[in-house]
Each structure stands twice: as C-alpha cells, then as structure tokens.
Amino acid sequence: MAEVAPAVQTYEEQFPRHLGPPPVVNYTGPKLHNSTKPVYNIELDAGAFRALWELLEAEAKHRYPTHDVVPGARAYLRAVESFRRAFWAVNEAPVVPETRRSGKRLVRTPRRS
C-alpha cells in the first residue's frame, strides 16, 4: 500500500519564512517606501486581487492621517491607486449618486432669556 504524505498543517509549512518579504535594514525603510520605480509584475486571480485590494484599502485608510510624514503610508496610497487604476480601466465605473438636499433650512432663533 502506498503511503500518503501528510497534508500541510501550518502557514509556516506552506509558506516558509525565509521566502517572505526581504528584511529592511535599519534606516533604509523610508528610502525603500519612497521608491516609485516599477519593479515587479504579478498575476493574481480575481479573488486574490479583490482580497488584496480590500486589505490595502483598509490599511491605507487607517494610515491616511500620517501620509504626509510616513513613507509607508504613502506606499499604501500608491498601491491603492494602482489597484483602482487596474480595475477601473477594465470595468465600467459606477455612477456617483447625487446627494439630495432637503428643502428645509434650519433657521437660528435668538435665545430666550
């Protein structure tokens, strides 16, 4: 009888740590995050594209208040722009809903003493 190999049980077994993102040397993080030179092309299926895009949008939104000073926040924003450009170049953008204003205006009245 043939032996069946055990299924992968942990994240580290399926995705070895040494093959993850390369380490960032001290004081090179800002330079790394400010780099805008296109380097990598990757292929993602639609589900992976959507999942990654949602994560990037959430993280960019969370870090947005620091985008003027933190290079990592600017890198997230550039990633969001890239994902949006890639998706909406192929798909039709939805119509922006008009904001309805009510006909009522609030009128301030002086306080009664």
Long-range contacts (C-beta under 8 A, 24 or more apart in sequence): 29-71, 29-72, 30-71, 32-71, 33-71, 33-72, 33-74, 33-75, 34-71, 34-74, 34-75, 36-78, 49-83, 49-87, 52-83, 53-80, 53-83, 53-87, 56-80, 56-83, 57-83
